[in-house]
Amino acid sequence: MNPEGYSTMAQVRAGVDNLDRQIVALLAQRFAHMRAAARIKPDRSAVRDEARKRQVIDQARAEAERVGAPGAVIADLWEQLVEASIAYEMEEYDRIRG
């Protein structure tokens, strides 16, 4: 997959679809880690960690900028991803402990 070599929208769309499948698979792995965190953390108040949240978002922004992607856009996406991850982890924490 080299977008610079694409000459049709079909190629662009096929490339995007392929990347989306890979991203979803990686997100599934990320959420599996959230399930593990929900199982491991000693109490519900430990689920939300604002310092860790900031660290994760800052790391994503820095990595985006390192590889030439728009840092602000990635930071916004990661804000949403981390908030969704926290909500999921809280649900899992409650589910595990009944």
N, CA, C and O atoms as CSV, one atom per row, in Angstrom:
chain,resi,resn,atom,element,x,y,z
A,1,MET,N,N,0.836,-1.184,0.000
A,1,MET,CA,C,0.000,0.000,0.000
A,1,MET,C,C,0.880,1.246,0.000
A,1,MET,O,O,1.529,1.575,0.993
A,2,ASN,N,N,0.881,1.908,-1.113
A,2,ASN,CA,C,1.607,3.162,-1.226
A,2,ASN,C,C,0.682,4.183,-1.864
A,2,ASN,O,O,0.552,4.218,-3.088
A,3,PRO,N,N,0.036,5.018,-1.051
A,3,PRO,CA,C,-0.930,5.975,-1.598
A,3,PRO,C,C,-0.356,6.889,-2.664
A,3,PRO,O,O,-1.085,7.358,-3.537
A,4,GLU,N,N,0.937,7.146,-2.604
A,4,GLU,CA,C,1.551,8.015,-3.607
A,4,GLU,C,C,1.486,7.389,-5.004
A,4,GLU,O,O,1.551,8.097,-6.008
A,5,GLY,N,N,1.359,6.074,-5.062
A,5,GLY,CA,C,1.282,5.388,-6.335
A,5,GLY,C,C,-0.133,5.142,-6.827
A,5,GLY,O,O,-0.320,4.646,-7.938
A,6,TYR,N,N,-1.125,5.478,-6.028
A,6,TYR,CA,C,-2.522,5.253,-6.432
A,6,TYR,C,C,-2.893,6.169,-7.595
A,6,TYR,O,O,-2.442,7.310,-7.687
A,7,SER,N,N,-3.721,5.635,-8.469
A,7,SER,CA,C,-4.206,6.450,-9.582
A,7,SER,C,C,-5.725,6.424,-9.683
A,7,SER,O,O,-6.299,7.104,-10.533
A,8,THR,N,N,-6.390,5.636,-8.814
A,8,THR,CA,C,-7.856,5.569,-8.849
A,8,THR,C,C,-8.416,5.666,-7.440
A,8,THR,O,O,-7.739,5.357,-6.459
A,9,MET,N,N,-9.664,6.102,-7.363
A,9,MET,CA,C,-10.354,6.152,-6.072
A,9,MET,C,C,-10.598,4.745,-5.544
A,9,MET,O,O,-10.654,4.545,-4.331
A,10,ALA,N,N,-10.741,3.778,-6.425
A,10,ALA,CA,C,-10.909,2.392,-5.965
A,10,ALA,C,C,-9.693,1.953,-5.155
A,10,ALA,O,O,-9.837,1.277,-4.136
A,11,GLN,N,N,-8.511,2.330,-5.596
A,11,GLN,CA,C,-7.295,1.994,-4.855
A,11,GLN,C,C,-7.272,2.707,-3.498
A,11,GLN,O,O,-6.929,2.102,-2.482
A,12,VAL,N,N,-7.633,3.973,-3.486
A,12,VAL,CA,C,-7.681,4.738,-2.242
A,12,VAL,C,C,-8.647,4.079,-1.268
A,12,VAL,O,O,-8.318,3.870,-0.100
A,13,ARG,N,N,-9.845,3.753,-1.757
A,13,ARG,CA,C,-10.871,3.156,-0.886
A,13,ARG,C,C,-10.448,1.781,-0.378
A,13,ARG,O,O,-10.678,1.449,0.785
A,14,ALA,N,N,-9.838,0.991,-1.236
A,14,ALA,CA,C,-9.366,-0.328,-0.814
A,14,ALA,C,C,-8.276,-0.173,0.253
A,14,ALA,O,O,-8.247,-0.923,1.229
A,15,GLY,N,N,-7.396,0.787,0.066
A,15,GLY,CA,C,-6.355,1.049,1.062
A,15,GLY,C,C,-6.935,1.491,2.392
A,15,GLY,O,O,-6.510,1.022,3.448
A,16,VAL,N,N,-7.902,2.391,2.341
A,16,VAL,CA,C,-8.552,2.865,3.573
A,16,VAL,C,C,-9.285,1.714,4.255
A,16,VAL,O,O,-9.191,1.559,5.472
A,17,ASP,N,N,-10.012,0.906,3.486
A,17,ASP,CA,C,-10.737,-0.227,4.072
A,17,ASP,C,C,-9.788,-1.207,4.755
A,17,ASP,O,O,-10.087,-1.724,5.831
A,18,ASN,N,N,-8.652,-1.455,4.128
A,18,ASN,CA,C,-7.652,-2.347,4.706
A,18,ASN,C,C,-7.108,-1.772,6.018
A,18,ASN,O,O,-6.991,-2.484,7.016
A,19,LEU,N,N,-6.781,-0.495,6.003
A,19,LEU,CA,C,-6.295,0.151,7.219
A,19,LEU,C,C,-7.351,0.141,8.320
A,19,LEU,O,O,-7.027,-0.085,9.486
A,20,ASP,N,N,-8.604,0.382,7.963
A,20,ASP,CA,C,-9.676,0.371,8.964
A,20,ASP,C,C,-9.785,-0.995,9.641
A,20,ASP,O,O,-9.991,-1.072,10.853
A,21,ARG,N,N,-9.650,-2.069,8.869
A,21,ARG,CA,C,-9.686,-3.414,9.471
A,21,ARG,C,C,-8.541,-3.579,10.466
A,21,ARG,O,O,-8.731,-4.133,11.548
A,22,GLN,N,N,-7.368,-3.105,10.104
A,22,GLN,CA,C,-6.213,-3.205,11.001
A,22,GLN,C,C,-6.408,-2.359,12.260
A,22,GLN,O,O,-6.063,-2.788,13.361
A,23,ILE,N,N,-6.957,-1.168,12.093
A,23,ILE,CA,C,-7.195,-0.284,13.235
A,23,ILE,C,C,-8.200,-0.914,14.190
A,23,ILE,O,O,-8.000,-0.885,15.405
A,24,VAL,N,N,-9.278,-1.484,13.656
A,24,VAL,CA,C,-10.283,-2.133,14.509
A,24,VAL,C,C,-9.665,-3.295,15.274
A,24,VAL,O,O,-9.950,-3.479,16.457
A,25,ALA,N,N,-8.823,-4.078,14.612
A,25,ALA,CA,C,-8.157,-5.197,15.294
A,25,ALA,C,C,-7.264,-4.681,16.420
A,25,ALA,O,O,-7.223,-5.278,17.496
A,26,LEU,N,N,-6.555,-3.591,16.188
A,26,LEU,CA,C,-5.709,-3.016,17.232
A,26,LEU,C,C,-6.549,-2.442,18.373
A,26,LEU,O,O,-6.178,-2.560,19.541
A,27,LEU,N,N,-7.671,-1.828,18.037
A,27,LEU,CA,C,-8.557,-1.311,19.083
A,27,LEU,C,C,-9.126,-2.446,19.930
A,27,LEU,O,O,-9.288,-2.294,21.141
A,28,ALA,N,N,-9.425,-3.567,19.310
A,28,ALA,CA,C,-9.904,-4.725,20.072
A,28,ALA,C,C,-8.844,-5.157,21.078
A,28,ALA,O,O,-9.171,-5.512,22.210
A,29,GLN,N,N,-7.584,-5.130,20.673
A,29,GLN,CA,C,-6.499,-5.467,21.597
A,29,GLN,C,C,-6.391,-4.435,22.713
A,29,GLN,O,O,-6.148,-4.782,23.869
A,30,ARG,N,N,-6.571,-3.167,22.361
A,30,ARG,CA,C,-6.502,-2.112,23.377
A,30,ARG,C,C,-7.596,-2.309,24.418
A,30,ARG,O,O,-7.349,-2.184,25.618
A,31,PHE,N,N,-8.803,-2.617,23.956
A,31,PHE,CA,C,-9.911,-2.804,24.898
A,31,PHE,C,C,-9.729,-4.078,25.723
A,31,PHE,O,O,-10.229,-4.155,26.845
A,32,ALA,N,N,-9.030,-5.069,25.192
A,32,ALA,CA,C,-8.691,-6.245,25.998
A,32,ALA,C,C,-7.782,-5.824,27.153
A,32,ALA,O,O,-7.886,-6.362,28.255
A,33,HIS,N,N,-6.906,-4.879,26.905
A,33,HIS,CA,C,-6.057,-4.349,27.973
A,33,HIS,C,C,-6.903,-3.603,29.012
A,33,HIS,O,O,-6.589,-3.636,30.202
A,34,MET,N,N,-7.955,-2.941,28.577
A,34,MET,CA,C,-8.844,-2.253,29.517
A,34,MET,C,C,-9.566,-3.269,30.407
A,34,MET,O,O,-9.774,-3.031,31.597
A,35,ARG,N,N,-9.942,-4.401,29.812
A,35,ARG,CA,C,-10.554,-5.466,30.622
A,35,ARG,C,C,-9.576,-5.970,31.675
A,35,ARG,O,O,-9.958,-6.212,32.820
A,36,ALA,N,N,-8.320,-6.126,31.285
A,36,ALA,CA,C,-7.299,-6.562,32.243
A,36,ALA,C,C,-7.133,-5.524,33.348
A,36,ALA,O,O,-7.029,-5.882,34.521
A,37,ALA,N,N,-7.108,-4.260,32.992
A,37,ALA,CA,C,-6.979,-3.199,33.994
A,37,ALA,C,C,-8.160,-3.227,34.961
A,37,ALA,O,O,-7.984,-3.062,36.168
A,38,ALA,N,N,-9.363,-3.437,34.428
A,38,ALA,CA,C,-10.548,-3.505,35.287
A,38,ALA,C,C,-10.456,-4.666,36.271
A,38,ALA,O,O,-10.920,-4.566,37.407
A,39,ARG,N,N,-9.868,-5.745,35.836
A,39,ARG,CA,C,-9.704,-6.929,36.687
A,39,ARG,C,C,-8.636,-6.705,37.738
A,39,ARG,O,O,-8.760,-7.200,38.858
A,40,ILE,N,N,-7.582,-5.965,37.398
A,40,ILE,CA,C,-6.416,-5.812,38.258
A,40,ILE,C,C,-6.560,-4.668,39.263
A,40,ILE,O,O,-6.114,-4.794,40.404
A,41,LYS,N,N,-7.169,-3.566,38.863
A,41,LYS,CA,C,-7.234,-2.390,39.747
A,41,LYS,C,C,-7.997,-2.713,41.025
A,41,LYS,O,O,-9.027,-3.386,40.989
A,42,PRO,N,N,-7.486,-2.231,42.149
A,42,PRO,CA,C,-8.062,-2.612,43.440
A,42,PRO,C,C,-9.409,-1.959,43.752
A,42,PRO,O,O,-10.226,-2.534,44.471
A,43,ASP,N,N,-9.641,-0.767,43.218
A,43,ASP,CA,C,-10.939,-0.136,43.468
A,43,ASP,C,C,-11.345,0.736,42.286
A,43,ASP,O,O,-10.513,1.132,41.470
A,44,ARG,N,N,-12.625,1.021,42.213
A,44,ARG,CA,C,-13.200,1.730,41.069
A,44,ARG,C,C,-12.593,3.115,40.880
A,44,ARG,O,O,-12.456,3.583,39.750
A,45,SER,N,N,-12.231,3.768,41.973
A,45,SER,CA,C,-11.665,5.117,41.874
A,45,SER,C,C,-10.330,5.124,41.133
A,45,SER,O,O,-9.890,6.173,40.664
A,46,ALA,N,N,-9.693,3.979,41.025
A,46,ALA,CA,C,-8.410,3.882,40.316
A,46,ALA,C,C,-8.589,3.841,38.801
A,46,ALA,O,O,-7.617,3.963,38.056
A,47,VAL,N,N,-9.830,3.670,38.344
A,47,VAL,CA,C,-10.067,3.567,36.894
A,47,VAL,C,C,-9.721,4.881,36.201
A,47,VAL,O,O,-9.038,4.874,35.176
A,48,ARG,N,N,-10.178,6.000,36.740
A,48,ARG,CA,C,-9.878,7.299,36.119
A,48,ARG,C,C,-8.590,7.840,36.726
A,48,ARG,O,O,-8.491,8.057,37.933
A,49,ASP,N,N,-7.611,8.050,35.856
A,49,ASP,CA,C,-6.303,8.563,36.267
A,49,ASP,C,C,-5.950,9.691,35.306
A,49,ASP,O,O,-5.424,9.450,34.219
A,50,GLU,N,N,-6.240,10.914,35.710
A,50,GLU,CA,C,-6.063,12.069,34.818
A,50,GLU,C,C,-4.608,12.266,34.401
A,50,GLU,O,O,-4.345,12.684,33.273
A,51,ALA,N,N,-3.667,11.974,35.284
A,51,ALA,CA,C,-2.254,12.117,34.909
A,51,ALA,C,C,-1.892,11.124,33.808
A,51,ALA,O,O,-1.203,11.472,32.849
A,52,ARG,N,N,-2.359,9.894,33.949
A,52,ARG,CA,C,-2.094,8.876,32.925
A,52,ARG,C,C,-2.795,9.238,31.620
A,52,ARG,O,O,-2.232,9.071,30.538
A,53,LYS,N,N,-4.023,9.731,31.726
A,53,LYS,CA,C,-4.759,10.145,30.531
A,53,LYS,C,C,-3.951,11.200,29.765
A,53,LYS,O,O,-3.788,11.087,28.550
A,54,ARG,N,N,-3.453,12.207,30.451
A,54,ARG,CA,C,-2.680,13.270,29.805
A,54,ARG,C,C,-1.426,12.686,29.177
A,54,ARG,O,O,-1.062,13.066,28.064
A,55,GLN,N,N,-0.759,11.770,29.868
A,55,GLN,CA,C,0.454,11.142,29.348
A,55,GLN,C,C,0.166,10.391,28.055
A,55,GLN,O,O,0.925,10.503,27.092
A,56,VAL,N,N,-0.920,9.628,28.024
A,56,VAL,CA,C,-1.276,8.841,26.835
A,56,VAL,C,C,-1.560,9.763,25.650
A,56,VAL,O,O,-1.100,9.512,24.537
A,57,ILE,N,N,-2.315,10.821,25.895
A,57,ILE,CA,C,-2.656,11.756,24.814
A,57,ILE,C,C,-1.408,12.480,24.321
A,57,ILE,O,O,-1.213,12.635,23.116
A,58,ASP,N,N,-0.572,12.919,25.241
A,58,ASP,CA,C,0.664,13.606,24.850
A,58,ASP,C,C,1.586,12.690,24.050
A,58,ASP,O,O,2.213,13.124,23.084
A,59,GLN,N,N,1.667,11.425,24.455
A,59,GLN,CA,C,2.490,10.458,23.708
A,59,GLN,C,C,1.943,10.242,22.307
A,59,GLN,O,O,2.711,10.147,21.349
A,60,ALA,N,N,0.625,10.162,22.179
A,60,ALA,CA,C,0.020,9.973,20.860
A,60,ALA,C,C,0.283,11.185,19.971
A,60,ALA,O,O,0.610,11.042,18.793
A,61,ARG,N,N,0.140,12.371,20.540
A,61,ARG,CA,C,0.422,13.598,19.771
A,61,ARG,C,C,1.877,13.606,19.304
A,61,ARG,O,O,2.151,13.877,18.135
A,62,ALA,N,N,2.799,13.314,20.200
A,62,ALA,CA,C,4.224,13.331,19.855
A,62,ALA,C,C,4.542,12.296,18.776
A,62,ALA,O,O,5.300,12.578,17.849
A,63,GLU,N,N,3.965,11.106,18.896
A,63,GLU,CA,C,4.210,10.070,17.886
A,63,GLU,C,C,3.623,10.490,16.539
A,63,GLU,O,O,4.238,10.273,15.495
A,64,ALA,N,N,2.442,11.087,16.564
A,64,ALA,CA,C,1.835,11.563,15.316
A,64,ALA,C,C,2.752,12.578,14.642
A,64,ALA,O,O,3.018,12.489,13.443
A,65,GLU,N,N,3.221,13.522,15.410
A,65,GLU,CA,C,4.096,14.546,14.839
A,65,GLU,C,C,5.403,13.940,14.341
A,65,GLU,O,O,5.947,14.373,13.325
A,66,ARG,N,N,5.904,12.939,15.057
A,66,ARG,CA,C,7.146,12.282,14.635
A,66,ARG,C,C,6.995,11.628,13.271
A,66,ARG,O,O,7.930,11.636,12.470
A,67,VAL,N,N,5.802,11.053,12.998
A,67,VAL,CA,C,5.603,10.350,11.723
A,67,VAL,C,C,4.936,11.228,10.663
A,67,VAL,O,O,4.598,10.742,9.583
A,68,GLY,N,N,4.745,12.513,10.961
A,68,GLY,CA,C,4.205,13.437,9.969
A,68,GLY,C,C,2.692,13.499,9.896
A,68,GLY,O,O,2.132,13.968,8.905
A,69,ALA,N,N,2.033,13.029,10.935
A,69,ALA,CA,C,0.565,13.116,10.990
A,69,ALA,C,C,0.186,14.367,11.788
A,69,ALA,O,O,1.005,14.886,12.546
A,70,PRO,N,N,-1.035,14.848,11.625
A,70,PRO,CA,C,-1.443,16.067,12.339
A,70,PRO,C,C,-1.621,15.811,13.844
A,70,PRO,O,O,-2.559,15.133,14.263
A,71,GLY,N,N,-0.710,16.361,14.638
A,71,GLY,CA,C,-0.708,16.124,16.071
A,71,GLY,C,C,-1.989,16.522,16.770
A,71,GLY,O,O,-2.479,15.784,17.625
A,72,ALA,N,N,-2.546,17.682,16.423
A,72,ALA,CA,C,-3.766,18.149,17.083
A,72,ALA,C,C,-4.944,17.229,16.777
A,72,ALA,O,O,-5.763,16.949,17.652
A,73,VAL,N,N,-5.026,16.768,15.554
A,73,VAL,CA,C,-6.116,15.859,15.174
A,73,VAL,C,C,-5.985,14.547,15.940
A,73,VAL,O,O,-6.969,14.032,16.471
A,74,ILE,N,N,-4.779,14.014,15.996
A,74,ILE,CA,C,-4.545,12.762,16.718
A,74,ILE,C,C,-4.835,12.957,18.204
A,74,ILE,O,O,-5.437,12.083,18.828
A,75,ALA,N,N,-4.424,14.075,18.778
A,75,ALA,CA,C,-4.704,14.338,20.194
A,75,ALA,C,C,-6.208,14.370,20.453
A,75,ALA,O,O,-6.672,13.840,21.463
A,76,ASP,N,N,-6.972,14.983,19.555
A,76,ASP,CA,C,-8.443,15.008,19.705
A,76,ASP,C,C,-9.017,13.598,19.630
A,76,ASP,O,O,-9.884,13.237,20.426
A,77,LEU,N,N,-8.540,12.802,18.677
A,77,LEU,CA,C,-9.007,11.415,18.567
A,77,LEU,C,C,-8.663,10.626,19.826
A,77,LEU,O,O,-9.475,9.844,20.319
A,78,TRP,N,N,-7.462,10.836,20.337
A,78,TRP,CA,C,-7.029,10.096,21.537
A,78,TRP,C,C,-7.822,10.523,22.762
A,78,TRP,O,O,-8.088,9.703,23.641
A,79,GLU,N,N,-8.200,11.782,22.833
A,79,GLU,CA,C,-9.074,12.238,23.926
A,79,GLU,C,C,-10.355,11.414,23.929
A,79,GLU,O,O,-10.787,10.924,24.972
A,80,GLN,N,N,-10.954,11.265,22.757
A,80,GLN,CA,C,-12.185,10.473,22.643
A,80,GLN,C,C,-11.930,8.999,22.947
A,80,GLN,O,O,-12.722,8.351,23.631
A,81,LEU,N,N,-10.819,8.480,22.434
A,81,LEU,CA,C,-10.479,7.076,22.657
A,81,LEU,C,C,-10.256,6.796,24.137
A,81,LEU,O,O,-10.761,5.805,24.664
A,82,VAL,N,N,-9.512,7.652,24.803
A,82,VAL,CA,C,-9.230,7.440,26.224
A,82,VAL,C,C,-10.516,7.551,27.046
A,82,VAL,O,O,-10.732,6.747,27.954
A,83,GLU,N,N,-11.357,8.514,26.751
A,83,GLU,CA,C,-12.628,8.633,27.483
A,83,GLU,C,C,-13.507,7.397,27.256
A,83,GLU,O,O,-14.130,6.900,28.194
A,84,ALA,N,N,-13.556,6.908,26.026
A,84,ALA,CA,C,-14.317,5.683,25.744
A,84,ALA,C,C,-13.710,4.495,26.476
A,84,ALA,O,O,-14.433,3.626,26.962
A,85,SER,N,N,-12.389,4.456,26.554
A,85,SER,CA,C,-11.698,3.373,27.254
A,85,SER,C,C,-11.994,3.408,28.746
A,85,SER,O,O,-12.196,2.366,29.369
A,86,ILE,N,N,-12.019,4.602,29.316
A,86,ILE,CA,C,-12.341,4.742,30.738
A,86,ILE,C,C,-13.769,4.271,31.004
A,86,ILE,O,O,-14.017,3.530,31.956
A,87,ALA,N,N,-14.701,4.701,30.162
A,87,ALA,CA,C,-16.100,4.279,30.332
A,87,ALA,C,C,-16.218,2.763,30.231
A,87,ALA,O,O,-16.922,2.137,31.023
A,88,TYR,N,N,-15.536,2.181,29.267
A,88,TYR,CA,C,-15.562,0.728,29.090
A,88,TYR,C,C,-14.947,0.029,30.299
A,88,TYR,O,O,-15.487,-0.960,30.795
A,89,GLU,N,N,-13.827,0.544,30.765
A,89,GLU,CA,C,-13.161,-0.073,31.915
A,89,GLU,C,C,-14.053,-0.007,33.154
A,89,GLU,O,O,-14.098,-0.961,33.930
A,90,MET,N,N,-14.758,1.098,33.348
A,90,MET,CA,C,-15.675,1.202,34.488
A,90,MET,C,C,-16.799,0.178,34.378
A,90,MET,O,O,-17.160,-0.466,35.363
A,91,GLU,N,N,-17.350,0.032,33.173
A,91,GLU,CA,C,-18.392,-0.980,32.962
A,91,GLU,C,C,-17.857,-2.371,33.273
A,91,GLU,O,O,-18.532,-3.171,33.921
A,92,GLU,N,N,-16.653,-2.657,32.814
A,92,GLU,CA,C,-16.043,-3.957,33.078
A,92,GLU,C,C,-15.749,-4.146,34.562
A,92,GLU,O,O,-15.951,-5.233,35.102
A,93,TYR,N,N,-15.282,-3.107,35.211
A,93,TYR,CA,C,-15.013,-3.179,36.653
A,93,TYR,C,C,-16.298,-3.581,37.389
A,93,TYR,O,O,-16.295,-4.482,38.227
A,94,ASP,N,N,-17.395,-2.888,37.052
A,94,ASP,CA,C,-18.681,-3.176,37.692
A,94,ASP,C,C,-19.176,-4.573,37.342
A,94,ASP,O,O,-19.709,-5.273,38.203
A,95,ARG,N,N,-19.007,-4.983,36.098
A,95,ARG,CA,C,-19.468,-6.305,35.668
A,95,ARG,C,C,-18.702,-7.408,36.406
A,95,ARG,O,O,-19.299,-8.377,36.876
A,96,ILE,N,N,-17.404,-7.256,36.502
A,96,ILE,CA,C,-16.569,-8.269,37.142
A,96,ILE,C,C,-16.922,-8.419,38.619
A,96,ILE,O,O,-16.940,-9.527,39.154
A,97,ARG,N,N,-17.198,-7.314,39.255
A,97,ARG,CA,C,-17.440,-7.356,40.687
A,97,ARG,C,C,-18.910,-7.463,41.056
A,97,ARG,O,O,-19.269,-7.548,42.230
A,98,GLY,N,N,-19.754,-7.456,40.027
A,98,GLY,CA,C,-21.200,-7.632,40.260
A,98,GLY,C,C,-21.762,-6.469,40.970
A,98,GLY,O,O,-22.960,-6.438,41.251
